[in-house]
Amino acid sequence: MAKAETPERRDSVTCPYCGLFCDDLSVALGDGRIEVRRNGCPIANDSFARIAMPEPPRLAGRDASLEAACAKAGELLAEARQPLIAGLACDLAGAKAAISLAERLGAIVDHATSDAMFRNMLAMQDKGWIATTFAEVKNRADLVIIAGTDIVSRFPRFFERLIWTKESLFGAPPAREIVYLGAALDTKAGHAPDGRKPQMIACDPARLGEVFRALRALYRGWPLQAENVAGASMSELAALVTHIKAARYGLVVWSAADMDFAHGDLQVEAICDLVTEINENSRFACLPLGGNENGLGAAQVCTWQEGFPLRTSFASGRPDYDPYLYSWRRVIETGEADAVLWVSSFRAAEVPFTTSIPQIVVAAPGTTFVREPAVFIPVGTPGVDHAGHVIRSDAVASLPLQKLRDSGLPRTADVLRMIEARAHAHRKSA
């Protein structure tokens, strides 16, 4: 009887499955499977366990070679009058290749998570903000105001990694006070290890902008003729202002993905205005959480290379940025695009649209579709099937991803470069 193979252990693994990109995981590798043994979370444990096995490319549902699939993808994109390259859930190398392809084709580029991303970006572009880093939060923050989110649904290890730490750069971490603003939030993660409970100020999450405007007025000493604001009592808000004034390093945390309603960017702007006001007298900062599917990485690559963020069109031969016109959802829904290339390499999921226009999907194995695309090319997952780099949620650190298995799946960057070469050759021969 054959002796069972001992799983290989790999330490200091970066998890690619949320914007925290925790880089301290230990995993066991064996028989094509990956099991998180230490420092996992529900998202990491489930995502590593569900990694799909390789599968061949497909043309209209039929198996094909990688070369044939890239040639067909290049042909469809070269013949399109207005191609769209979206999704962009890939590592930095993949994002660079996608932007290069967009320039060649005159395409529009956007990320799958850009609806949330632009709630932050529009506020930052309009007025700016005073943002902080994970290291500063871990070492200095003593008051953490959490706006409209429980955080841990999207970023499970946030409190473990940044808040309830055992040490900081300056010795013992400060005694942190946690305040939630919102409704029906799970506050269990906000309970301190010593038993201290977080404060919960109940209010309408869709009206958080009003709450932060009221906090700013109270901070300035302006009178407000109201008993409550968006469901939060004036006494609660006044008490919070007292805590804000006493804090040595305060913080407002939010996840723009949880502000999925009209004018969410104005709520972000109200938060930023309060933080700017407080900094006239003390230290306070914003921490916008996001970056899932390496959205911040794709946005930064586009900015580095083109001078503009995502939602940029190259149809005129130069980058044209418009955060409203070039939303991937709008472009598909209005039928302005006549071919779409969707990139989603981090996990198997359903492509989030159905359209009759030609679809080219470059995605992780196991991806499902409402309508079988014209071309499907399975690619490796960064941090699993190949090495790569991603940008962390605080937008200051580029983290390396390890290769954990030999699957034979190509990298997104290599596939996109092959498609670009085929598209260029097709246009030259036309």
N, C-alpha and C positions, 0 to 999 in steps of 0.2 A: 504494500500500500504506500502510495507516494506521500512524502512528507509535505505538510502544508507550508506554503511560502510565508515567511515572516514579512509583514508589511514594512515598507520603508517609511521612516519618520522624517518629516521636513519641518523645520522651525523657521520662525521669523517670516511667515508667509503673509503676504498682503491679500486681504479679501477684496475682490472686485465688485461686490454686490450692493454696496450703498456708498454714499458720498463721504462717509467717514474714512473709508479705505483703511481699516484697522490693519496694522502691519506686524501683529504679534501672535498670529495663529500658529498652532502646531497641528499638522495633519498627518494621517496615515495613508500611504499609497499602496495599492495592491489590486491585481486582477482588473485594472482599468477603473477602479472606484477610488474615490477620495472621501475620507471620513475626517471630520474635524474632531480632534481629541482635546484641544485646550483653547480657551479664549474665543470660543464660538458664540453665536447668537442665533435666534430662530431663523433669521434670513440666511446667514452663512451656512448653518447646518443643513437647511433644506435645499439651498441652491447647489452646494457642492454635492449633496447626495443625489440630486436629480440631473446631474450632467449627462446629456444624451450621448450615445455612441455615434461614431461617424456614419454618414450616409452620402451617396453620390449626388452630384448636381442633377437638376431636372430641367428639361425643356418642355413646357406645356404638360407637365406631369410625367414625362418619360425620362428614364435615366439617360444621362449624357456624360461626356468627358468634361473636365474642367476647361479645356481649350475650346470645345464647341460651345459651352455655356458662356464663356467670356466673349467669344466672337459674336454670338447672337445678342448679348447684352450691348456690346459696342455698336452693333448695327442698329438696334432699336433706338439707342440714345443719339447716335449720329444723325438719324433721320428725323428726330423730333425737332419741332420748332421751339418748344419751350419745355425742356426737361427740368425735373425737380429731383434734387438729391437730398434726402431727408433721413430721419432716424438718427444717423451718425452716432449710434451707441457703439463706440469702439475706442481703442487706445489712441494716444497722440499720433502715432505713425499712421494709423488708419484715417484719422481726421485730416492729416496733412495730405494724404493721397486723395481723399474726397474733395478737398478744396482745389487741388490741382486739376482733378477731373472736371469740376464745375467750371473753372476758368476755361478749360479747353472747349467745353460744350456750350458755354453761355447759359449755365443752369442757375437755378435758385437753390440756396442751401439753407437748411434749418434742422434743428435737433428735435427729437421726439418729445422732450420735456420742456420745450421752449415756452409754452404757455406760462408755466410757473417761473421759469428763469427770467422772463421779461417783466414780470411784476416787480422783481428786484431791479432789473437793469434800467427800466424806465424811470424809477424813482432815483436811482443813482445818477443817471444821465442828467436828470432835471435839476437836482439840488445837491448831489453828492451825499456821502455819508461817512461816519466815523466808525469804521469796522475794526474788529480785533481778530486775533488768531487763536487757535486751539491752545497753544502754549501759554498765552496771556490769560486765557480763561482758567486753565488748570492752576496757574501760579498765583493769580491775583484776585479773581472775582469773589466778592463776598455777598453780593445781592444779584440774583438771577431772576429776571422777569421773563416768563414764558408766555408768548402771545399767540393764542388761538390754536395750539397744538399740544399733544402730549409728548412730542419729540420721538419717543421710543418706538412708535408704530413704524416709522420710516428709518430711524437711526437707533437701533436697539441698545448700543453700548455707549451712548452719549454720556449718561450719568456715571457709568463705571469708569470711563476713560478720562473724563474731564472734570466731573463735579465731586464725586465721593472718592477722591484719591487719598492715599495715605501719606503722601509727601508732596512737596513742591520745591521750587528752586530756592525758596527762602525758609526751608524747614517744614514745620507742620502747616498744612493748608489752612486758610482762614475758615472760620465757622460760617458756612454759607447759608443764606436765607433764600428760600425758593418761593416765588409767587407765580401762580397760574392766573391768566386772564382768558376767559372763554366759557364754554358750556359743555357739560357731559364729557369732561376730560378724565382720562385715567391718570391719577396723580401718584400711583404707588411708587414709581421710580423716583419721585421727588422727596420721599421720606429719607431723612438722614440716617446713617448707620447708628447714631446714638439715640434714635427714636424721635427726633424732632420732626414735626409734621409740616408740610408746605402749607402756605396760605392759598386759598382758592377764592378768587373774586369772580363771581358768576356774571357774565354779560353776553350779549348777542355777538358771536364771532364775526358776523358780517358787518358789524358796526364798531369794530375795534378802532377804526380811525377816529371816531367820535370820542372814544375813551382816551386815546392818547392826546387828542386836542384838549380834552378837559384836564388831563394831568399836566399838560404844558401850561394851561391857564392857572391852575392851582400853584404850580411851581413858581410862576411869575408873581403870584399874589393877586391875580385879577379875580374879581367877584363873579360867581356863576349863580344865576337864579334858577336852580334846578334841584330836585330831590334825588334824581338818579340820572345816569347817562348810560344808555343802551342796556339797562338792567342793573348796572353797578351803582351802589349807593354813594352819595357824595362823601359820607363819613369813611367808607372803605378807601375811596380814591385819595382823600386827604391824608389818611394814615399811610398810604403807600408813598405819597409825596414826602412825608416825614422820613420814611425809610430811605428813599432816594437821596435825600439831603445828607443823611448820616452815613451813607455807604462810602467806602474808600475807593472801590472799583466796582461799579455796577455794570449790568449787562442786560440787554433785551435780546431774546432769542426767538426766532420764528422760522417756520418752514413755508415758503411761498406756495408750495403744492397744496397746503391746507387752506389757502385763501382763494379757493376755486369759485369765485363769484365776480360779478361785474365790478370793475374799478378796484381790484385788489391792489394795484400799484399805488393808489392813493392812501391805502392803509399803511403800506410800507413807508410812504413819504411822511405820514403823520408820526410814525415811530422815529424816523430819522430826524425830523424836526425837534422832537423832544430831546433826543440824545445830544444833538448839537447845542440846544439851549443849556442842558445840564453841564456841558463841558466848559461853559464860561466860568464855572465855579469849582468843579471837581472832575473826576475822571469817570466817564461812562462810555459804553461802546455798544455797537450793534454786532450781532452774530447771525447773519442769514444762513440757514442750513439748506443745502441743495446739493447739486453735483452728481446725483444718481445717474447711472448710465454714462458717466464721464461727460455730463453736459457742460460743466465748466471748462473741461479740457478742450472740447470742440469749439466753444465760444472763444477761448483764448487763442487757439490755433488760428481761427479765422481772423481775429484781431491782429495777431502777430504778422500774418502774411498779407492781409489786405487793408489793415487800418480801420476796419469795421467789424462789428460782431456778426453773429448769425442773422438770419432773415435778410440776406444779401443776395442780389441778383447780378449775374455777369452777362445778361442778355445783350447789353449795349457794348460789350467789349471792355468795360471797366466796372469795378464794384459799385453797386447802387443799393444803399441800405434803406430799408423801410420796415419798421417793426410791425406794421399793420398789413401792408400789401403782401408781404412775402412770408406770412405765416403758412406753414405747410398745410394746415387744415383748410385755410381759406382757399389756397391755390388748388387743392384737390376738389373741394366742394363746389367751386365755381367753374371747374373744368378748364382753367387756364393752362394747366400743365397737360401735355399730351404724351408724356412718358414719366414714370417715377422710378427712381432707384432708392430702395429702402435698406438701410444698414442697421443691423441689430445683433451684435456679436456676443453680448454678455450672458444672455439666458434665452432658452426656448420660450416663446410666447406667441400669442396670436397677433398678426399684423393688424394694427388698429384702424384699418379703413378697407372699404371695398369700392372698387371703381372699374369701369370698363376700359380705361386707358391701359396701355401696356405696362406691366409691373415687373421690375427686376428686384428680387429680394436677395440680399447678401446677409445671411443671418446664421445664428447657431443652429445645429442640428435639432430636429424636433419642433421647429417653428411651424405653426399651423396657420391656415388661411381660410377666409370665407370664400375666396375665389382663387383657384390655383394660378400662380403667377406665370407669366410667359417664360421667365427664367428664375430658377432658384439655385443659389450657390451656397452650400453650407460652409461655414468658416469656423476657425478655432476661436475659443474664448480667451481673451487676454487674461493672464494670471492662472490659466489652466493648461491650455494647449500651446501657448507660446509666451515669451516674455514681452514686456511692454512697459508703458508709463501712463499714469493717470494724474489728474489734478484734484487735490483734496477739497472738501467743502469750504474751507476757509480761504481757498484760492491763493495760498502762499507756498504750498509744498507740492512738488512733483514726486510721486511715489513709484518705486519700481515694482513690477509684477513678475513673479517667477513662472517658469514653465514647469508644470507638475506631471505631465504625461506625454507620451509620444502617440498622438492620435492620427497623424498624417493629414490633419485638416490644415488648409492653407491659412495664412494670415490675411486679415481684411485688407491691409495695405497692399499686399502682393496681388490680390484679386483685383482691386481697384486700379492698380497700375496696368495690369493685363487688359482690363476693359478700356482704359484710356488709350492704350496702344492700338487696340482693335478699332475703336471709334475713330481715331486719327487716320488709320489706314483706310477705313471705309469711306471717309469723307474725301480723301485724296483720290480714291479710285472712282468716285461718283461723277 
